């Protein structure tokens, strides 16, 4: 079973770049249409063909042996993400363009792959000069971190968590987890290639944090919540803690205190770095393909290159104690407004059994997910203000016309872990692992109101 799973993982990781190209294109297009995914694939094929060793040799008029080694690693996640972004921009711009009758066949969605190919040709010309510089800088950075051994792993873990609010942790992960700079920790671990006790050092230290540390932090936040808000805090924190332990999905839990108590988040980032450094120092290794939860931990036990993975459980128990008492002390000491400790609003506790979008149906009689979706939708300003509804693994990604019309207090009243305004018209609402169902309900409202 482990062998079959490893083959599956390696097959996925080898093609991760093209998967990102298609996935990002669909995810970032306004209508999430299949034409955007096809365009992402087209953009990927253009870039990886033009910038291949033979392609660059032809463009520069030199022998293939003289081509910069950077172009030997052009089929990577970075190029996949870039291809997806370009394709999504082309879809959003050209999917509804009408051409003259003589060219009408190429109008609308058929125009998108053509424009994506043209745009990616221009991007590829730029990358012809930029990519060697970027690639060699990344390799140098990776080599510097590797030379620091356990300390380097700790620094990576610290910045991995610290960059999550900006989304830049993905760029950092590309260096250590994938074959962007020659480290390729995930694929090498599952292929059981490399050095026992070393391969997987940029993965192992996350298990004690996600399986034990963060759930313990959730328990500390629950115990310090106000008495009359414990039930509400429990529904949020316990579900997020279980998701972190079982699947390694931590965003719902991290966003619950990331912005309301940044001190806790910095401590969390520091403890994550410490965990990676300790695991690397003692050469305890395990690996994941999705995230550092129980599922991946269990599957990684049978990989031959895993080294003393059971010690990560002992490390996790120690970190659980540290997280619990450090979080509890800081919350009480500085009166941090973690879930369940927010300032009370006037009229809090009153029940509003208003009518839902479906006329004649009381909100209290509706599905809990639908109620949450409706409240968030109205807090965003309703149909007049909401432009697009999208989601990732734990967050709603929304585009609004006027950010001033967004009522963040109303959205927070639904019990969501956090809100992140990322631009003049873009806002993210952290929901948790049930985000897809909330997003589906909101899309129904959006379509109906349209």
N, C-alpha and C positions, 0 to 999 in steps of 0.2 A: 504493500500500500504506500509506504514511504517513497519507494523507488518511483512508482507511478505518479505520485504527487510531485516529486522532484522534477520528473520529466515535464509535467504540466507547467510547473513554475518556470523552468528554464525556457520552455517554448514561448511562454508569455513574455518573459523578460527580454529574450532575444528580439522580440518584435515590439517592444514597449514604445519605441519612437513612433512607429506608424499608428499604434493604438492611441497615443496622445494626440497625434495629428487629427485623427478622425474624431476622437472624444472631445477635444478642446473646440474644434470647429462647430460641432453640434451644440455643445454646452454654451458657447458664447454667442451663437446666432439667436436672434430675437425669437424666431419661431421654432427653433430646435428641429429643423427640417433635415431629412436625409440628404438633400442636395448639398447642404453645408458639409456634411460628413464626406461626401464624394469629392467635394472641392478641397477639403483638407488632405485627402489621399492624393489628389492631383498635385497640390502644392508640395507635398512631401516627395513625390516621385520626381518632380522638376528639380527640387533642391538637391536631393541625394544623387541624381544623375549628373547634373551640371557640376556638382562639387565632388564627384567621385575622383579617384586617382586618375583614371583615364580621361575623364572630362576636363579636369584641371590641366593635365598634360597637354591636351589638345588646345585649350584656350591660351595657355602660356607658351605653346610651341616648344616644349622641352620633353625630355625622356621621362617616363613614369617613375623611374628610380630617383629622379631629381625633385619630384614633387614633395612639398612639405608634409611631414608625417601627420600633421593635424588633419589632413583630408582623408587619411585612412580610418578616421573615427568620426565620420560625418553623420552616420546613421545613429544618432543619439536622441535622448529625450529632449534636449534643448531645441534641436532642429524640429522635432515633432511638435513641441509646444508652439514654436514660432510659425510653423506651417499652419497649425490650427487657428492661431490668432489672425494670420493673414486671410485665411479662407473665411473666417467668421465676419471680418470687416467687409470683404467682398460680397458676402451674402447679404449682410444688412444694408449695403449700399446699392447693389444691383439686382436683387431678386425680384423687384417689382418694376424694373425699367422696361419700357416698351420701345422697341426699335422700329424704324420704317418698315412698311409692308414687305419690301424686298428681302429684309433680314429678319422678319417676324419670327421665323423658326428659332432664332437664337435669343429671343426676348426672355425676360424674367429669369426663372431658375436655371434655364439652360445657359444663360450668360455667365452665371457665377463661376463654374469651373474654368471657363475661358479666361475670365478676368483674374482668377486666382493663379492660373498658370503664368499669365503675363506679369502679375505683381511679384510672384515668386522668382521670376527670372531676374527682375530688378534687384530683389533682395539677395539673390544668389551672387550677383555681380559685386554687391557690397561685401558680402561674406567672403568672397574670394580674397579680399584684402584684410578683412577684420577678423575672420575666424582663426587664422594662425596665431594672432596676437592674443585673442581671448583664450584659445585652447592652451597655449603655452603658459599663460598666466595661471590658469586653473591647475595645470599639472604641477607648476612650481608651488602653488598653494597646498595642493594635496601632498606633495613630497615633504613640505615643511611640517605639516601636521603629522605625517607618518613618522618623521624623524623624532618628534616629541613623544612618541609612543603613548603611554597611558595618559599623560598630560594633554596630548593632542586630542585623544578621544574625549577627554573631559571638556576641553574647549569647544569641540564640535557639539557635544550634547548641550552645553550652556547656550550657545548661539542658535542651535536648532529650536529650542523653546522660545528664546527671546525674540526671534524673528517671526514667530507665528502671527502676531497681530498685523504684520505688514504683508504676509504671504511670501516673503523672500526666503523662508526656510526651504521652499521647494528648490530654489537655485542651489542652496547649500547641500541639500540632499543629493542632487545630481552628481556632485563631486565625489561623495563618499559611498553612496549606495549603488550607483550605476557606473557604466564604463566611460565616463566623460573624461576622467583624468587617470585612468588605469587602475583604480582601486576596486570598483565593481563588487562591493561587499555582499550584496544580496545574491547575485547570480553565482558568485564563487562559493558562497556558503552552501546553497542548495545543490550545486554541482559537486560539492565536497572537494573543491580544488583550493590549493594554497597551503597555508601552514596552520596546523592544529593549535588552537589557543590564540591565534592572531586573526585569521579569517573570521569575520563576524564581530569584531571588537567595536564596530560602529553601529551595531544592532543590539548586542546583548544587554547593555546597561539600561535600555528602555524598559525591559520586562519588569524589574523591581519597581519602577516608577508607575507604570500604567496598570499593573496588576495589583499593586499593594499601596504605593505611596499616595496616588491620587484618590483612591477609594477611602483611605484613612483621612485625607484632607476633607473629603465630603462628610465623613462622620463628625469631624471636628466642627465643621460649619453647621451641621444639623444640631449638635449639642449646644452650640452657642446661639442658636436662633431664638427669637422671642417666643415665649410659651404659646401664644395664640397663633403664631405663624409656623410652628413646627410641622404641622401637617402639610402645609403648602411647600415648605422647604424640603420635607422628606420626599414628596412626590417628584420633585425636580432632582434632588441630589442623589437619592438612592438609585433612580433609573440611570442617571449619568454615570454613577460609580460602577454599576453593573456593566454598562456598555464599555467602560474603560477596562475593567477586569477581564471581561469575556472576549471582546473583539479588539481592544486597543484603541477604540475611537474615543478620543479625549476632549475634542473641541467643546462639546456641550458642557463639560465640567470646567474646563479651563476658562471659557468665556463667562462662566458664572461669577468669577472673581477677578478676571483679567483687568477690567476697566474700573470696577468699583473699589478694588483693593490692589493697586499695582505693586505695592510692597510685597504682598503674598506671591504675586506672579514672578517677581525677580527672585525671591527665595526659592520658588518652585524651579525656575531655570537653573539656579545655582546647584540645587540638590540633584537635578537631572544630570548636570555635568559631573558632579561628584560620583553619581552612580555609574556612569560610563567609565570614568577614570578607575574606579575600584574594580569593576568587572574586567577591564583591560589589564590592570596591574596583576591580578591573580589569574589572568587568562581563562576566565570562565566565559564560555561562548555558547550562544544559541542564536537562532535567526528567525526572521519573519519575511513574508512576502507582502502582506497587507499592513499589519501593524502588530505591536508587541502585546497582544492579548493572549488569553489562555489557549485559544484555538491554534494559533501559530506556534506557541510554545510547545504544545503537546506534539504537533506534527514535526517540529524540529528535533525532538529527542532522538529520533531514529537516524538522523543524518550523521554519517561517520565522523565528520570533521568537528561536530559539536564537542566541546570540552567541559566536563564537569557542569553541565547545565543545571543540575539540581541545586548547586550552590547559589544560583540566582534566586531560588525560592527563599533560602535562608537570608540572603541579602535583602530580599523584598520585605521580609518580616521586620527586619531591623529598620528599614526605611519607613515602614508603616508606622512604627512607634515614633520615629523622628518627625514625620509629617504631621501626625496627630497632635503631638504636644507643641511643636513649633507653631502650627497654624492656630491652635486653640489659644496659646499664649499671646500671639500677635493680634488676633481678632479682639480679644478682651482688653489687652493693654492699650491698643490704639482705637478701640471702638470702630472697627472696620465694618462697612455696610455690606457684608456678605449676605447671600440669600437668607431671608428670614429676619434680618436685622435692619431693614430699610426704615427710614423715617415714615411715620404714619401720615397718610393724607386725610384731610377732612372728609367725613362721610364714608370712610373705609369700612367695608363689611356690609354695605347695603347691597342687596341683590337686585340686579336689573334684568327682569325677565322680559326684555324687549323682543320684538319680532325679528326673525332672521330674514335672510335674503329671500327665502321661500315664504311667501306671504301666508300668514296664518299659523306659522309654526313657532312655538315658543322656544327660545334658545335653550332653556333648561331641559327641553324634551329632545334636543338634538344630540348627535354623536359628539363626544368630547373634542375630537379632532376638528370637526366642522365648526364647533363653537370657537375654538382657538383661532382657526383660519379666518373666520368672520370678524373676530375682534381685531386681529392683526391687520386685516384688509381695511377695516374702517379706520384703524389708527394710522394707517398709511395715507389716508385721505380718500379712500374709496376709488371708484372708477375714474373720477375726474382727475385724480393725481397719479394713480398707478399706471405705468407704461408697460412694463414687462415683469413677468414672474418666472424665476428660475430657482434652482436649488442645487447644492452639492451634497456631500454625504451627511452633513449636519446643519447646514445653514440655508436659509432662504436668501437668494441673491436678487435684489429688486431694483428696478429703475423707476424713479418718480419724477414728475414734472417740476414740482416745487418742494424742496426739502423743508421749507418753513411750515408747510401744511401737515407734516408728519408729527403725530402726537406720540412721542416716545413713552410717556408715562402710561398711556392707554395700552400700548404694546407690551410694556413690562408687566402690566397688571395681569396679563395672561399667564405669567409664570415662566416666560422664556429666560434662558440663562444670561443672554446679553444682546446688545445691539451695537453694530459697528458701522458708522458712517464713513464711507471710503471715497467720497467725491461729492461734487455739487448735485449730482442726480442719482447717485448709487448708494444703497444702504443694504446691510446684511443683518438678518435676524437669526440668531442662533436658537434652534429649536431642539436639536438632538437627533437621535436615530429615527424618529417618526417624521422627519422633515418632509419626506416624499409625499406622505398622505396629506399633510398640511398644505403643501404646494399644490397638490392635485385639487384640493377643495378651493383654493384661491384661484386657480386657473378656471374652474367652473364658474365662479363668481365673475371673473374678468370677462369671460366669453359671454355670459348671460347679460351682464350689464352693457357690453358693447352692442 
